[in-house]
Amino acid sequence: MKYAFYVPNFGYCGDAATLADLAALSEDSGWDGFFIWDHVQFPGMEPAVDTWVALAAIALSTEKIKIGPWVTPLPRRDVVNLARQSVSIDRLSGGRLVMGIGLGAQSLPEWSAFGHEEDAKTRGAMLDEGLEVLDALWSGKPVNHQGTYYKCVTDGFAKPVQQPRFPVWIAGEWPGTKPFRRAAKWDGAATMSKTAMEGGVLTQDDVVDLKKFIRSEGNSNPNFEIATHGDSTGPDDNARAAELAAAGLTWWIEVGSTFSQTLDQVKERIRQGPPRV
């Protein structure tokens, strides 16, 4: 199992230089990845930094670890700009981008406050069509897409370093199934429990059942990634990490919180390194 550190892009982490420093510290401390949230604004938590500006700084401050947004809400993004930004970061980092994509949190005011689509069903349709457009743009080939939500006509973009493209992990709450039907078409699942907001975490049985579901949807990729996030600082967490790894979890994403930790506490947790199995 691999381990990444994961922080917001707001509050004391709402600064590209701070995030770049935390990413470099993560690399030096033995983590395998460094991922950041993707929000335009979080209530009461200014400043916030643009995720892709921050990822550029992170790419230049690290050499080995995987980096990326976990996750970017595609229906809130301009799909062509997102394609250009993601390819640019993959090229800048030498092929280290992991792309987390999802619908975004319905409860936050980013949708209504800034005029973005609020209806979840419509956002789901936008996500599916947007993924189709992104995949075409990432191929580097000419694109002529005339869809319901997106129009895109181009002779082709520069290709990412990773081929045929960088990994795409689709976000969802298990045991919901619709997001994971979508994920089965891609490279991984950025997974949380439906009760995560109340402190719930994925169990061994959840991971086993999710793997079975992905296979039932026709994905036989032995390298399909299943990632989840949480806090591994408890006394039994090394044992829990081992159990989840045995069940098939491939990435543990450790959360650094601007809500309950100071910046110094986050740095200290990073220095401690991951709970290796």
Backbone torsions as a table, in degrees:
resi	resn	phi	psi	omega
1	MET	NA	144.1	177.5
2	LYS	-104.1	161.2	-175.0
3	TYR	-133.1	135.6	175.9
4	ALA	-127.8	153.8	171.2
5	PHE	-99.8	149.5	-166.1
6	TYR	-142.9	121.2	-178.1
7	VAL	-135.0	158.7	176.2
8	PRO	-68.6	170.6	174.2
9	ASN	-109.6	32.9	-179.5
10	PHE	-147.4	177.2	-174.6
11	GLY	67.3	-142.8	179.4
12	TYR	-69.6	-10.3	172.3
13	CYS	-94.8	7.2	179.7
14	GLY	-84.5	43.6	-177.5
15	ASP	-146.2	126.2	-174.8
16	ALA	-61.3	-38.7	-179.2
17	ALA	-66.5	-39.3	178.1
18	THR	-63.4	-44.3	179.7
19	LEU	-65.3	-38.6	177.4
20	ALA	-62.7	-40.6	178.1
21	ASP	-64.4	-41.8	179.7
22	LEU	-66.1	-37.6	178.1
23	ALA	-64.9	-43.9	178.7
24	ALA	-63.2	-40.2	177.1
25	LEU	-63.6	-38.7	177.9
26	SER	-62.6	-44.1	178.5
27	GLU	-62.0	-43.4	-179.7
28	ASP	-67.4	-23.6	-174.8
29	SER	-98.0	7.9	171.6
30	GLY	94.1	8.2	175.7
31	TRP	-75.6	153.9	-178.3
32	ASP	-93.4	-14.6	-178.1
33	GLY	-157.7	164.1	176.3
34	PHE	-142.6	113.6	-176.3
35	PHE	-119.0	152.9	-179.8
36	ILE	-130.2	155.8	176.1
37	TRP	-67.8	167.0	177.5
38	ASP	-134.1	91.1	178.3
39	HIS	-128.2	143.8	171.7
40	VAL	-72.9	-40.6	179.6
41	GLN	-160.3	145.5	173.9
42	PHE	-122.5	131.4	-172.7
43	PRO	-52.7	125.0	175.2
44	GLY	73.4	14.5	-172.6
45	MET	-127.8	37.6	172.0
46	GLU	-72.2	151.8	2.6
47	PRO	-80.2	163.5	171.3
48	ALA	-125.7	149.0	-179.6
49	VAL	-116.5	144.8	175.3
50	ASP	-61.4	130.6	-174.1
51	THR	-59.3	-41.2	-174.2
52	TRP	-78.0	-30.3	170.8
53	VAL	-63.6	-44.1	179.0
54	ALA	-63.1	-41.4	-179.7
55	LEU	-65.0	-31.3	175.2
56	ALA	-64.0	-43.8	177.9
57	ALA	-64.5	-40.1	179.3
58	ILE	-64.1	-42.3	179.6
59	ALA	-59.3	-38.9	-177.0
60	LEU	-79.9	-16.0	-178.4
61	SER	-97.4	-3.5	-177.9
62	THR	-130.0	166.5	-178.6
63	GLU	-129.3	-25.9	-169.8
64	LYS	-123.5	-36.7	-168.9
65	ILE	-74.8	154.2	174.0
66	LYS	-71.8	146.5	-179.5
67	ILE	-138.0	159.7	175.5
68	GLY	161.6	177.2	175.3
69	PRO	-87.7	135.8	179.2
70	TRP	-134.4	82.4	5.8
71	VAL	-131.6	162.8	176.1
72	THR	-93.6	130.9	179.6
73	PRO	-82.0	96.3	-172.5
74	LEU	-54.1	-41.1	-178.0
75	PRO	-64.0	-13.7	176.7
76	ARG	-93.4	-6.9	-174.8
77	ARG	-105.2	148.7	167.6
78	ASP	-71.7	118.7	-168.7
79	VAL	-65.3	-35.0	180.0
80	VAL	-70.4	-43.4	176.2
81	ASN	-61.5	-39.6	179.9
82	LEU	-63.8	-40.0	176.8
83	ALA	-61.8	-44.5	-179.5
84	ARG	-66.3	-43.4	-178.8
85	GLN	-63.2	-45.5	-176.5
86	SER	-66.3	-42.7	176.9
87	VAL	-63.8	-39.9	-179.5
88	SER	-62.4	-41.2	179.4
89	ILE	-69.8	-38.1	177.4
90	ASP	-62.6	-41.2	179.6
91	ARG	-70.1	-42.0	-180.0
92	LEU	-63.1	-36.3	-177.2
93	SER	-86.6	-2.2	-177.3
94	GLY	75.0	27.4	175.5
95	GLY	90.5	44.9	-177.0
96	ARG	-119.9	8.1	-177.3
97	LEU	-76.4	136.0	164.8
98	VAL	-117.8	128.1	-172.0
99	MET	-105.6	106.7	172.9
100	GLY	-90.0	130.6	-175.4
101	ILE	-135.8	139.8	177.1
102	GLY	-161.5	-165.2	-178.5
103	LEU	-85.0	-25.2	-173.4
104	GLY	90.9	161.3	-176.8
105	ALA	-77.7	120.6	-177.4
106	GLN	-65.6	-29.0	-172.1
107	SER	-75.9	-17.3	-176.8
108	LEU	-84.6	151.8	-175.6
109	PRO	-82.1	10.1	-179.0
110	GLU	-61.7	-31.0	-176.5
111	TRP	-74.0	-59.3	-176.2
112	SER	-71.0	-36.9	-174.0
113	ALA	-67.2	-28.7	-175.3
114	PHE	-115.8	15.3	173.2
115	GLY	79.3	18.0	178.1
116	HIS	-86.8	161.6	-177.6
117	GLU	-59.0	128.0	-177.3
118	GLU	-98.6	-27.7	-174.6
119	ASP	-70.8	123.1	-175.1
120	ALA	-64.1	-38.9	-179.9
121	LYS	-64.3	-42.0	178.1
122	THR	-65.8	-40.5	178.1
123	ARG	-62.5	-36.0	177.0
124	GLY	-63.0	-42.2	177.9
125	ALA	-66.3	-38.1	176.7
126	MET	-64.6	-38.8	178.8
127	LEU	-62.2	-46.3	-178.8
128	ASP	-63.7	-45.3	179.3
129	GLU	-68.8	-38.8	179.9
130	GLY	-63.3	-38.2	176.5
131	LEU	-62.4	-39.1	177.4
132	GLU	-61.0	-43.6	179.8
133	VAL	-67.0	-44.2	179.5
134	LEU	-58.9	-45.7	-178.7
135	ASP	-60.0	-39.4	178.1
136	ALA	-66.2	-42.8	-179.8
137	LEU	-67.6	-39.7	179.5
138	TRP	-65.0	-21.0	-179.1
139	SER	-71.1	-19.4	-176.9
140	GLY	81.8	-1.5	-178.1
141	LYS	-89.6	164.0	175.1
142	PRO	-58.6	145.2	-179.1
143	VAL	-129.9	133.0	171.1
144	ASN	-134.7	91.6	-176.0
145	HIS	-113.9	122.6	177.0
146	GLN	-123.5	88.7	-172.6
147	GLY	-110.7	-170.1	179.5
148	THR	-70.9	-40.0	-174.3
149	TYR	-114.1	-19.3	-173.9
150	TYR	-134.2	141.9	171.4
151	LYS	-122.9	133.1	-178.4
152	CYS	-151.7	119.4	177.3
153	VAL	-131.6	118.0	-178.1
154	THR	-154.6	154.1	174.6
155	ASP	-78.0	-7.5	177.4
156	GLY	127.0	146.1	177.1
157	PHE	-100.3	163.0	169.9
158	ALA	-60.6	145.3	-178.5
159	LYS	-82.7	152.8	171.0
160	PRO	-68.9	165.1	176.1
161	VAL	-65.0	-46.8	-179.7
162	GLN	-72.6	134.8	-177.9
163	GLN	-126.1	141.8	6.5
164	PRO	-74.1	-11.1	172.0
165	ARG	-172.3	174.2	176.1
166	PHE	-73.6	159.6	-179.7
167	PRO	-63.4	139.8	175.9
168	VAL	-117.9	120.1	176.4
169	TRP	-107.6	127.2	-179.4
170	ILE	-96.1	132.8	-175.5
171	ALA	-85.5	148.1	175.8
172	GLY	-171.2	164.6	177.5
173	GLU	-106.6	118.4	178.1
174	TRP	-87.5	137.6	19.4
175	PRO	-98.3	26.2	169.5
176	GLY	-60.5	149.7	-174.0
177	THR	-109.2	-30.5	-173.8
178	LYS	-59.3	-45.7	178.9
179	PRO	-60.6	-29.9	-175.0
180	PHE	-86.7	-19.9	165.8
181	ARG	-63.7	-39.1	176.9
182	ARG	-67.2	-45.0	-177.5
183	ALA	-61.7	-33.8	-177.6
184	ALA	-63.1	-16.6	178.3
185	LYS	-86.3	-4.6	-173.7
186	TRP	-123.4	-143.1	-168.1
187	ASP	-112.1	-9.3	-177.4
188	GLY	-177.2	172.1	179.5
189	ALA	-125.5	122.6	172.7
190	ALA	-91.0	99.5	-160.1
191	THR	-112.5	139.9	169.7
192	MET	-136.0	158.9	175.3
193	SER	-74.0	147.5	176.1
194	LYS	-60.1	-20.8	179.6
195	THR	-101.7	18.9	-175.6
196	ALA	-60.8	-35.3	-178.9
197	MET	-66.9	-19.6	176.6
198	GLU	-101.8	14.8	178.1
199	GLY	96.2	1.6	-179.5
200	GLY	-72.8	146.5	179.4
201	VAL	-129.5	161.6	175.5
202	LEU	-65.1	142.8	176.2
203	THR	-104.5	173.0	174.0
204	GLN	-57.1	-45.3	-179.0
205	ASP	-62.6	-37.9	177.4
206	ASP	-59.4	-46.2	-177.9
207	VAL	-64.8	-43.5	178.2
208	VAL	-61.0	-46.2	-178.8
209	ASP	-66.1	-37.7	178.6
210	LEU	-65.2	-42.9	177.6
211	LYS	-60.0	-42.8	178.0
212	LYS	-61.9	-41.3	-179.2
213	PHE	-64.6	-43.8	179.4
214	ILE	-60.2	-42.0	178.2
215	ARG	-65.8	-37.9	-179.5
216	SER	-66.3	-20.9	177.7
217	GLU	-89.3	7.9	173.3
218	GLY	94.0	7.8	178.8
219	ASN	-94.1	112.7	179.9
220	SER	-108.2	14.0	-178.7
221	ASN	-65.1	114.8	-179.1
222	PRO	-67.9	-15.1	-179.2
223	ASN	-101.4	13.9	177.0
224	PHE	-60.1	130.7	-175.7
225	GLU	-94.7	137.6	170.7
226	ILE	-121.2	116.0	-176.4
227	ALA	-119.6	145.3	171.4
228	THR	-141.8	165.4	-178.4
229	HIS	-126.8	158.1	-179.7
230	GLY	173.5	-165.2	-177.9
231	ASP	-113.5	123.5	-176.3
232	SER	-110.7	31.8	-175.8
233	THR	-95.3	0.8	179.9
234	GLY	-75.8	166.1	-175.4
235	PRO	-66.4	-24.6	-177.2
236	ASP	-103.9	13.5	-169.4
237	ASP	-74.3	-29.6	175.2
238	ASN	-63.7	-40.2	177.9
239	ALA	-66.5	-41.0	180.0
240	ARG	-65.4	-41.2	177.7
241	ALA	-60.1	-41.6	179.1
242	ALA	-63.5	-40.8	179.6
243	GLU	-64.7	-43.6	-179.7
244	LEU	-67.1	-38.9	177.6
245	ALA	-63.4	-41.5	178.8
246	ALA	-64.1	-31.4	179.4
247	ALA	-76.7	-18.4	177.7
248	GLY	123.1	2.3	174.1
249	LEU	-65.2	134.7	-176.4
250	THR	-110.4	-19.4	177.2
251	TRP	-137.5	130.3	168.1
252	TRP	-105.6	125.2	-177.3
253	ILE	-107.7	107.3	-176.6
254	GLU	-81.6	126.5	-174.6
255	VAL	-89.9	125.2	167.6
256	GLY	-101.3	124.2	-167.5
257	SER	-109.4	124.7	172.4
258	THR	-77.1	-7.6	-179.5
259	PHE	-85.4	-36.5	-172.0
260	SER	-124.3	-2.4	-179.3
261	GLN	-127.8	147.8	171.0
262	THR	-80.7	167.4	177.6
263	LEU	-61.5	-39.2	178.5
264	ASP	-64.3	-37.1	178.2
265	GLN	-66.8	-39.6	176.7
266	VAL	-62.7	-43.7	179.4
267	LYS	-62.3	-40.5	179.4
268	GLU	-65.0	-40.1	178.1
269	ARG	-63.8	-40.2	178.2
270	ILE	-61.6	-44.5	-178.1
271	ARG	-61.7	-29.8	179.6
272	GLN	-66.2	-22.0	179.1
273	GLY	78.9	172.1	-176.6
274	PRO	-79.3	159.3	177.4
275	PRO	-80.6	78.7	-173.3
276	ARG	-58.8	138.3	175.4
277	VAL	-98.0	NA	NA
